[in-house]
Amino acid sequence: MEREPDLTLPNDIRLRLNEQFSSDIDTRLKDLTLLVSLQETELSLLWLTLFALTTYIIIKEHRNGTR
């Protein structure tokens, strides 16, 4: 099977393609960063809820044990 020759593009088209590619990567990186920050927020809220629930149970058990 013969290999096709490489396509050579003019400089202005190459620059526009590079700009578009960079823009696409920037957009995807921003989306990924937003997703990660949302997951970190959810994880923080989960830990806070677990800590609050555990504290509530311990205080309630302690009050019931002293009566």
MMTF fields as JSON, N, C-alpha, C and O atoms, coordinates in Angstrom:
{
  "mmtfVersion": "1.0.0",
  "mmtfProducer": "UNKNOWN",
  "numBonds": 267,
  "numAtoms": 268,
  "numGroups": 67,
  "numChains": 1,
  "numModels": 1,
  "chainsPerModel": [1],
  "groupsPerChain": [67],
  "chainIdList": ["A"],
  "bondAtomList": [4, 2, 8, 6, 12, 10, 16, 14, 20, 18, 24, 22, 28, 26, 32, 30, 36, 34, 40, 38, 44, 42, 48, 46, 52, 50, 56, 54, 60, 58, 64, 62, 68, 66, 72, 70, 76, 74, 80, 78, 84, 82, 88, 86, 92, 90, 96, 94, 100, 98, 104, 102, 108, 106, 112, 110, 116, 114, 120, 118, 124, 122, 128, 126, 132, 130, 136, 134, 140, 138, 144, 142, 148, 146, 152, 150, 156, 154, 160, 158, 164, 162, 168, 166, 172, 170, 176, 174, 180, 178, 184, 182, 188, 186, 192, 190, 196, 194, 200, 198, 204, 202, 208, 206, 212, 210, 216, 214, 220, 218, 224, 222, 228, 226, 232, 230, 236, 234, 240, 238, 244, 242, 248, 246, 252, 250, 256, 254, 260, 258, 264, 262],
  "bondOrderList": [1, 1, 1, 1, 1, 1, 1, 1, 1, 1, 1, 1, 1, 1, 1, 1, 1, 1, 1, 1, 1, 1, 1, 1, 1, 1, 1, 1, 1, 1, 1, 1, 1, 1, 1, 1, 1, 1, 1, 1, 1, 1, 1, 1, 1, 1, 1, 1, 1, 1, 1, 1, 1, 1, 1, 1, 1, 1, 1, 1, 1, 1, 1, 1, 1, 1],
  "groupList": [{"groupName": "MET", "atomNameList": ["N", "CA", "C", "O"], "elementList": ["N", "C", "C", "O"], "formalChargeList": [0, 0, 0, 0], "bondAtomList": [1, 0, 2, 1, 3, 2], "bondOrderList": [1, 1, 2], "singleLetterCode": "M", "chemCompType": "L-PEPTIDE LINKING"}, {"groupName": "GLU", "atomNameList": ["N", "CA", "C", "O"], "elementList": ["N", "C", "C", "O"], "formalChargeList": [0, 0, 0, 0], "bondAtomList": [1, 0, 2, 1, 3, 2], "bondOrderList": [1, 1, 2], "singleLetterCode": "E", "chemCompType": "L-PEPTIDE LINKING"}, {"groupName": "ARG", "atomNameList": ["N", "CA", "C", "O"], "elementList": ["N", "C", "C", "O"], "formalChargeList": [0, 0, 0, 0], "bondAtomList": [1, 0, 2, 1, 3, 2], "bondOrderList": [1, 1, 2], "singleLetterCode": "R", "chemCompType": "L-PEPTIDE LINKING"}, {"groupName": "PRO", "atomNameList": ["N", "CA", "C", "O"], "elementList": ["N", "C", "C", "O"], "formalChargeList": [0, 0, 0, 0], "bondAtomList": [1, 0, 2, 1, 3, 2], "bondOrderList": [1, 1, 2], "singleLetterCode": "P", "chemCompType": "L-PEPTIDE LINKING"}, {"groupName": "ASP", "atomNameList": ["N", "CA", "C", "O"], "elementList": ["N", "C", "C", "O"], "formalChargeList": [0, 0, 0, 0], "bondAtomList": [1, 0, 2, 1, 3, 2], "bondOrderList": [1, 1, 2], "singleLetterCode": "D", "chemCompType": "L-PEPTIDE LINKING"}, {"groupName": "LEU", "atomNameList": ["N", "CA", "C", "O"], "elementList": ["N", "C", "C", "O"], "formalChargeList": [0, 0, 0, 0], "bondAtomList": [1, 0, 2, 1, 3, 2], "bondOrderList": [1, 1, 2], "singleLetterCode": "L", "chemCompType": "L-PEPTIDE LINKING"}, {"groupName": "THR", "atomNameList": ["N", "CA", "C", "O"], "elementList": ["N", "C", "C", "O"], "formalChargeList": [0, 0, 0, 0], "bondAtomList": [1, 0, 2, 1, 3, 2], "bondOrderList": [1, 1, 2], "singleLetterCode": "T", "chemCompType": "L-PEPTIDE LINKING"}, {"groupName": "ASN", "atomNameList": ["N", "CA", "C", "O"], "elementList": ["N", "C", "C", "O"], "formalChargeList": [0, 0, 0, 0], "bondAtomList": [1, 0, 2, 1, 3, 2], "bondOrderList": [1, 1, 2], "singleLetterCode": "N", "chemCompType": "L-PEPTIDE LINKING"}, {"groupName": "ILE", "atomNameList": ["N", "CA", "C", "O"], "elementList": ["N", "C", "C", "O"], "formalChargeList": [0, 0, 0, 0], "bondAtomList": [1, 0, 2, 1, 3, 2], "bondOrderList": [1, 1, 2], "singleLetterCode": "I", "chemCompType": "L-PEPTIDE LINKING"}, {"groupName": "GLN", "atomNameList": ["N", "CA", "C", "O"], "elementList": ["N", "C", "C", "O"], "formalChargeList": [0, 0, 0, 0], "bondAtomList": [1, 0, 2, 1, 3, 2], "bondOrderList": [1, 1, 2], "singleLetterCode": "Q", "chemCompType": "L-PEPTIDE LINKING"}, {"groupName": "PHE", "atomNameList": ["N", "CA", "C", "O"], "elementList": ["N", "C", "C", "O"], "formalChargeList": [0, 0, 0, 0], "bondAtomList": [1, 0, 2, 1, 3, 2], "bondOrderList": [1, 1, 2], "singleLetterCode": "F", "chemCompType": "L-PEPTIDE LINKING"}, {"groupName": "SER", "atomNameList": ["N", "CA", "C", "O"], "elementList": ["N", "C", "C", "O"], "formalChargeList": [0, 0, 0, 0], "bondAtomList": [1, 0, 2, 1, 3, 2], "bondOrderList": [1, 1, 2], "singleLetterCode": "S", "chemCompType": "L-PEPTIDE LINKING"}, {"groupName": "LYS", "atomNameList": ["N", "CA", "C", "O"], "elementList": ["N", "C", "C", "O"], "formalChargeList": [0, 0, 0, 0], "bondAtomList": [1, 0, 2, 1, 3, 2], "bondOrderList": [1, 1, 2], "singleLetterCode": "K", "chemCompType": "L-PEPTIDE LINKING"}, {"groupName": "VAL", "atomNameList": ["N", "CA", "C", "O"], "elementList": ["N", "C", "C", "O"], "formalChargeList": [0, 0, 0, 0], "bondAtomList": [1, 0, 2, 1, 3, 2], "bondOrderList": [1, 1, 2], "singleLetterCode": "V", "chemCompType": "L-PEPTIDE LINKING"}, {"groupName": "TRP", "atomNameList": ["N", "CA", "C", "O"], "elementList": ["N", "C", "C", "O"], "formalChargeList": [0, 0, 0, 0], "bondAtomList": [1, 0, 2, 1, 3, 2], "bondOrderList": [1, 1, 2], "singleLetterCode": "W", "chemCompType": "L-PEPTIDE LINKING"}, {"groupName": "ALA", "atomNameList": ["N", "CA", "C", "O"], "elementList": ["N", "C", "C", "O"], "formalChargeList": [0, 0, 0, 0], "bondAtomList": [1, 0, 2, 1, 3, 2], "bondOrderList": [1, 1, 2], "singleLetterCode": "A", "chemCompType": "L-PEPTIDE LINKING"}, {"groupName": "TYR", "atomNameList": ["N", "CA", "C", "O"], "elementList": ["N", "C", "C", "O"], "formalChargeList": [0, 0, 0, 0], "bondAtomList": [1, 0, 2, 1, 3, 2], "bondOrderList": [1, 1, 2], "singleLetterCode": "Y", "chemCompType": "L-PEPTIDE LINKING"}, {"groupName": "HIS", "atomNameList": ["N", "CA", "C", "O"], "elementList": ["N", "C", "C", "O"], "formalChargeList": [0, 0, 0, 0], "bondAtomList": [1, 0, 2, 1, 3, 2], "bondOrderList": [1, 1, 2], "singleLetterCode": "H", "chemCompType": "L-PEPTIDE LINKING"}, {"groupName": "GLY", "atomNameList": ["N", "CA", "C", "O"], "elementList": ["N", "C", "C", "O"], "formalChargeList": [0, 0, 0, 0], "bondAtomList": [1, 0, 2, 1, 3, 2], "bondOrderList": [1, 1, 2], "singleLetterCode": "G", "chemCompType": "PEPTIDE LINKING"}],
  "groupTypeList": [0, 1, 2, 1, 3, 4, 5, 6, 5, 3, 7, 4, 8, 2, 5, 2, 5, 7, 1, 9, 10, 11, 11, 4, 8, 4, 6, 2, 5, 12, 4, 5, 6, 5, 5, 13, 11, 5, 9, 1, 6, 1, 5, 11, 5, 5, 14, 5, 6, 5, 10, 15, 5, 6, 6, 16, 8, 8, 8, 12, 1, 17, 2, 7, 18, 6, 2],
  "groupIdList": [1, 2, 3, 4, 5, 6, 7, 8, 9, 10, 11, 12, 13, 14, 15, 16, 17, 18, 19, 20, 21, 22, 23, 24, 25, 26, 27, 28, 29, 30, 31, 32, 33, 34, 35, 36, 37, 38, 39, 40, 41, 42, 43, 44, 45, 46, 47, 48, 49, 50, 51, 52, 53, 54, 55, 56, 57, 58, 59, 60, 61, 62, 63, 64, 65, 66, 67],
  "secStructList": [7, 7, 7, 7, 7, 7, 7, 7, 7, 7, 2, 2, 2, 2, 2, 2, 2, 2, 2, 2, 2, 2, 2, 2, 2, 2, 2, 2, 2, 2, 2, 2, 2, 2, 2, 2, 2, 2, 2, 2, 2, 2, 2, 2, 2, 2, 2, 2, 2, 2, 2, 2, 2, 2, 2, 2, 2, 2, 2, 2, 2, 2, 2, 2, 2, 2, 7],
  "xCoordList": [0.833, 0.0, 0.882, 1.783, 0.622, 1.432, 0.984, -0.203, 1.931, 1.639, 1.401, 2.133, 0.352, 0.048, 1.01, 1.442, 1.34, 2.249, 1.564, 0.345, 2.363, 1.837, 1.276, 1.799, 0.202, -0.444, 0.25, 0.43, 0.632, 1.267, 0.262, -0.216, -0.036, -1.0, -0.271, 0.862, -0.918, -0.338, -0.264, -0.998, 0.627, 0.863, -0.377, -0.632, -1.145, -2.327, -3.367, -4.01, -3.534, -4.482, -3.956, -4.725, -2.674, -2.08, -2.242, -2.543, -2.042, -2.217, -3.668, -3.925, -4.605, -6.023, -6.391, -7.143, -5.875, -6.136, -5.537, -6.159, -4.344, -3.722, -4.526, -4.697, -5.015, -5.84, -7.128, -7.543, -7.753, -8.992, -8.718, -9.49, -7.639, -7.263, -6.991, -7.433, -6.272, -5.979, -7.26, -7.427, -8.141, -9.42, -10.23, -10.843, -10.239, -10.973, -10.384, -11.127, -9.076, -8.424, -8.731, -9.0, -8.696, -9.022, -10.449, -10.694, -11.378, -12.768, -12.923, -13.607, -12.3, -12.392, -11.734, -12.233, -10.635, -9.958, -10.817, -10.874, -11.476, -12.375, -13.53, -13.895, -14.113, -15.199, -14.729, -15.432, -13.553, -13.002, -12.725, -12.99, -12.202, -11.923, -13.214, -13.253, -14.262, -15.558, -16.107, -16.634, -15.99, -16.47, -15.73, -16.349, -14.423, -13.626, -13.986, -14.094, -14.172, -14.522, -15.899, -16.107, -16.836, -18.147, -18.042, -18.718, -17.208, -17.028, -16.377, -16.731, -15.434, -14.803, -15.816, -15.794, -16.709, -17.749, -18.693, -19.05, -19.094, -19.972, -19.302, -19.943, -18.029, -17.301, -17.184, -17.317, -16.942, -16.858, -18.202, -18.244, -19.291, -20.615, -20.937, -21.556, -20.526, -20.74, -20.009, -20.592, -18.733, -17.966, -18.553, -18.614, -18.981, -19.59, -20.88, -21.133, -21.687, -22.93, -22.647, -23.301, -21.675, -21.324, -20.806, -21.158, -19.978, -19.451, -20.58, -20.62, -21.493, -22.614, -23.525, -23.969, -23.809, -24.664, -24.019, -24.693, -22.746, -22.032, -22.031, -22.261, -21.776, -21.789, -23.177, -23.299, -24.209, -25.58, -25.885, -26.455, -25.505, -25.766, -25.011, -25.575, -23.765, -22.97, -23.58, -23.698, -23.966, -24.571, -25.903, -26.182, -26.718, -28.011, -27.835, -28.541, -26.906, -26.654, -26.113, -26.469, -25.282, -24.711, -25.811, -25.83, -26.722, -27.833, -28.787, -29.278, -29.058, -29.946, -29.297, -29.991, -27.989, -27.291, -27.198, -27.057, -27.273, -27.134, -28.466, -28.495, -29.555, -30.883, -31.266, -32.339],
  "yCoordList": [-1.172, 0.0, 1.241, 1.374, 2.123, 3.323, 4.386, 4.535, 5.092, 6.177, 7.459, 7.79, 8.165, 9.423, 10.492, 10.462, 11.424, 12.493, 13.399, 13.569, 13.968, 14.88, 16.127, 16.628, 16.609, 17.808, 19.023, 19.095, 19.959, 21.182, 22.323, 22.631, 22.931, 24.024, 25.363, 25.461, 26.371, 27.714, 28.171, 27.681, 29.106, 29.554, 30.142, 29.875, 30.932, 31.548, 30.503, 30.647, 29.476, 28.416, 27.619, 27.252, 27.355, 26.643, 27.431, 26.862, 28.739, 29.579, 29.568, 29.49, 29.646, 29.608, 28.259, 28.207, 27.187, 25.858, 25.731, 25.158, 26.26, 26.228, 27.052, 26.637, 28.205, 29.031, 28.305, 28.326, 27.664, 26.925, 25.754, 25.499, 25.059, 23.933, 24.405, 23.773, 25.501, 26.053, 26.51, 26.304, 27.115, 27.557, 26.359, 26.413, 25.294, 24.091, 23.478, 23.058, 23.425, 22.889, 23.763, 23.236, 25.073, 25.99, 25.768, 25.74, 25.611, 25.384, 24.078, 24.028, 23.039, 21.738, 21.788, 21.179, 22.5, 22.625, 23.399, 23.034, 24.447, 25.206, 24.326, 24.358, 23.533, 22.631, 21.597, 21.306, 21.05, 20.06, 20.674, 20.047, 21.878, 22.565, 22.81, 22.634, 23.214, 23.434, 22.129, 22.114, 21.052, 19.761, 19.311, 18.826, 19.466, 19.069, 19.921, 19.398, 21.211, 22.069, 21.705, 21.754, 21.342, 20.906, 19.606, 19.445, 18.68, 17.427, 17.671, 17.02, 18.596, 18.918, 19.531, 19.25, 20.371, 20.975, 19.905, 19.921, 18.979, 17.9, 17.048, 16.664, 16.756, 15.972, 16.708, 16.095, 17.997, 18.8, 18.808, 18.672, 18.966, 18.951, 17.586, 17.5, 16.53, 15.188, 14.991, 14.476, 15.396, 15.269, 16.129, 15.699, 17.324, 18.209, 17.593, 17.641, 17.02, 16.37, 15.175, 14.999, 14.353, 13.191, 13.623, 13.022, 14.655, 15.152, 15.693, 15.42, 16.46, 17.022, 15.92, 15.978, 14.925, 13.824, 13.02, 12.647, 12.757, 12.03, 12.825, 12.261, 14.109, 14.96, 14.978, 14.907, 15.07, 15.075, 13.767, 13.783, 12.643, 11.341, 11.216, 10.741, 11.628, 11.54, 12.41, 11.968, 13.632, 14.522, 13.955, 13.977, 13.453, 12.891, 11.673, 11.541, 10.789, 9.616, 10.03, 9.428, 11.025, 11.489, 12.068, 11.806, 12.845, 13.426, 12.35, 12.431, 11.347, 10.258, 9.402, 8.853, 9.285, 8.472, 9.153, 8.472, 10.47, 11.186, 11.341, 11.758, 11.021, 11.184, 9.986, 9.963],
  "zCoordList": [0.0, 0.0, 0.0, 0.828, -0.911, -1.034, -0.045, 0.245, 0.447, 1.383, 0.595, -0.338, 1.004, 0.336, 0.828, 1.98, -0.031, 0.405, 1.437, 1.42, 2.326, 3.344, 2.69, 1.695, 3.279, 2.777, 3.385, 4.6, 2.557, 3.025, 2.883, 1.792, 4.017, 4.021, 4.025, 4.494, 3.507, 3.58, 5.051, 5.909, 5.305, 6.676, 7.342, 8.516, 6.612, 7.235, 7.642, 8.681, 6.852, 7.212, 8.403, 9.292, 8.426, 9.563, 10.858, 11.908, 10.776, 11.958, 12.447, 13.648, 11.509, 11.893, 12.509, 13.482, 11.96, 12.523, 13.921, 14.815, 14.108, 15.439, 16.444, 17.591, 16.025, 16.906, 17.291, 18.45, 16.305, 16.569, 17.511, 18.435, 17.275, 18.123, 19.553, 20.512, 19.692, 21.021, 21.713, 22.915, 20.973, 21.532, 22.012, 23.078, 21.245, 21.622, 22.891, 23.778, 22.981, 24.169, 25.386, 26.465, 25.232, 26.334, 26.835, 28.041, 25.906, 26.276, 27.038, 28.06, 26.551, 27.228, 28.608, 29.554, 28.725, 30.01, 31.01, 32.184, 30.566, 31.445, 31.914, 33.089, 30.995, 31.364, 32.382, 33.35, 32.162, 33.082, 34.448, 35.474, 34.47, 35.733, 36.506, 37.723, 35.809, 36.443, 37.014, 38.127, 36.273, 36.734, 37.984, 38.931, 37.995, 39.157, 40.371, 41.48, 40.178, 41.315, 41.87, 43.083, 41.002, 41.474, 42.262, 43.278, 41.81, 42.532, 43.887, 44.87, 43.947, 45.233, 46.186, 47.384, 45.659, 46.484, 47.023, 48.201, 46.161, 46.595, 47.669, 48.647, 47.492, 48.474, 49.797, 50.857, 49.757, 50.976, 51.709, 52.932, 50.966, 51.586, 52.18, 53.241, 51.511, 52.038, 53.362, 54.317, 53.431, 54.665, 55.773, 56.925, 55.44, 56.435, 56.977, 58.181, 56.1, 56.519, 57.413, 58.441, 57.03, 57.859, 59.227, 60.242, 59.259, 60.523, 61.408, 62.608, 60.808, 61.568, 62.084, 63.231, 61.266, 61.684, 62.807, 63.768, 62.696, 63.744, 65.044, 66.114, 64.964, 66.151, 66.787, 68.01, 65.976, 66.486, 67.222, 68.313, 66.624, 67.247, 68.564, 69.549, 68.602, 69.828, 70.927, 72.07, 70.595, 71.599, 72.083, 73.281, 71.177, 71.556, 72.463, 73.463, 72.126, 72.95, 74.326, 75.339, 74.362, 75.628, 76.514, 77.716, 75.946, 76.721, 77.212, 78.338, 76.394, 76.823, 77.901, 78.757, 77.869, 78.871, 80.227, 81.243, 80.272, 81.541, 82.254, 83.412, 81.601, 82.251, 83.048, 83.65]
}
